[in-house]
Amino acid sequence: MMRRRKNEMTVGEAVKEFIRWHGMEERVLQSMAEDAWQEEMGGFLKSYTERIYVKKRIMYVKLNSPALKEELSFGKSKIIAHLNEGIGEEFIQDLKFL
């Protein structure tokens, strides 16, 4: 394996640095969180999800089923952990069902 010089970085590292440098990290993580809901929670929930958005590290999910809202609220901490795992960072702090 080749050793890297001190001033070299991978493309992934360069992209992360660019995002951080331009103050876009929060927006990128918000988008990743919204994508994680779609990917991690599966197709079943996708059909009941009307809207997803993240504001100040709180994910808001509008569902069209009151029964499902109630059921998901019981496993909120597990869902948050699952979403953060999908994002690859402890980003989501709370989850609100609308």
KAPENOR-V401876 format. One record per residue. RES is the residue in one small letter. PSI is psi in whole degrees, 0 to 359 (NA if undefined). OMEGA is omega in whole degrees, -180 to 180 (none if undefined). NEAR is the number of other ideal C-beta (glycine too) atoms within 10 Angstrom. Layout:
res psi omega near
RES PSI OMEGA NEAR
RES PSI OMEGA NEAR
This chain:
res psi omega near
m 139 -179 3
m 142 174 5
r 142 179 5
r 149 174 9
r 164 -177 7
k 326 -176 5
n 7 179 5
e 151 175 10
m 160 179 13
t 167 178 9
v 318 179 7
g 316 178 8
e 321 180 10
a 319 179 11
v 314 178 12
k 318 179 14
e 318 178 11
f 314 180 10
i 314 180 15
r 316 -178 11
w 324 -177 9
h 9 176 9
g 29 -177 8
m 5 -175 12
e 315 -179 14
e 315 180 13
r 321 179 12
v 317 179 13
l 325 176 19
q 315 179 20
s 319 178 13
m 323 179 17
a 318 179 21
e 319 177 17
d 322 -180 13
a 323 178 22
w 312 -179 22
q 317 -176 14
e 314 -173 12
e 330 -174 15
m 352 172 19
g 170 -176 10
g 330 -180 7
f 311 -179 9
l 335 -179 17
k 322 -178 11
s 338 179 9
y 351 -177 16
t 121 178 17
e 321 -176 10
r 144 177 11
i 134 170 19
y 158 -179 13
v 132 178 22
k 125 180 9
k 46 176 8
r 17 174 14
i 125 178 12
m 129 177 23
y 127 -179 14
v 118 178 22
k 118 179 14
l 150 -179 19
n 17 178 11
s 109 178 15
p 323 180 9
a 319 179 9
l 321 176 15
k 312 -179 16
e 314 -179 11
e 314 -179 12
l 330 -179 19
s 334 178 12
f 331 -179 9
g 27 -174 12
k 314 -177 13
s 324 178 10
k 322 178 10
i 316 179 21
i 315 179 17
a 320 180 13
h 317 178 16
l 315 179 22
n 325 176 17
e 320 178 12
g 327 179 18
i 327 -178 18
g 17 -178 10
e 151 177 12
e 81 -175 11
f 308 -178 19
i 125 180 23
q 333 -179 11
d 162 -179 12
l 125 -179 19
k 131 177 13
f 128 -177 18
l NA none 11
